[in-house]
Every structure is written in C-alpha cells, then in structure tokens.
C-alpha cells in the first residue's frame, strides 16, 4: 500500500499546495486563474512556467485553483462565504450615525 503525500491529502480538501506541502500564496493562485481565464493558457503550460529549483507546481495544483475559482468565485484560500448580517438595516444605520457623531464612544456606553 502506497502512502499519500502531503500534496495528495491537502489537494483533496481543496487547498492547493506547492512543494513541501506549504500552501501557495493567494497572489500565485490569482495568477493561475488570470492566465487560464484571461489569457486562455492550459493548466499544463501554467504549471510548467512556475517550475523552479525550490518550488514544484504540478498540473493538478493549477487545476484545483481554477476549479475553486469557478465554484466559489474566489481565487484565494478563503473558501467560506461571509455570514449574513442578522441586524436589521435600520439598526445598522442608527449605529453608523452614532459612530459618526461620536467616534470615541464605546458601544457598551449607550
């Protein structure tokens, strides 16, 4: 039985990783998406262009980043959607007015 590498395990949960299992930067992931979506480059070409002596990017890593972009609309690592605001808009407006009128007021004081 062959053991899974860190890249295999982390790649399965949707966090593209580079060599040595370190997560890739959001800037690099955005570069992958830009080159694929805007420039029309293939995943193989993008991965080949990012090979260095210290970092190996495989085609599957590029595919994972592009897949996440198409499913979540986000190229970076933040895959959770923001929570919905439960406070009514009228209350938000009142709090903003209070903060604008007295920015040094602590919320617990009123």
HELIX and SHEET records of a PDB file:
HELIX    1   1 UNK A    6  UNK A   12  1                                   7    
HELIX    2   2 UNK A   19  UNK A   21  5                                   3    
HELIX    3   3 UNK A   26  UNK A   37  1                                  12    
HELIX    4   4 UNK A   43  UNK A   49  1                                   7    
HELIX    5   5 UNK A   59  UNK A   72  1                                  14    
HELIX    6   6 UNK A   89  UNK A  101  1                                  13    
HELIX    7   7 UNK A  107  UNK A  109  5                                   3    
END                                                                             
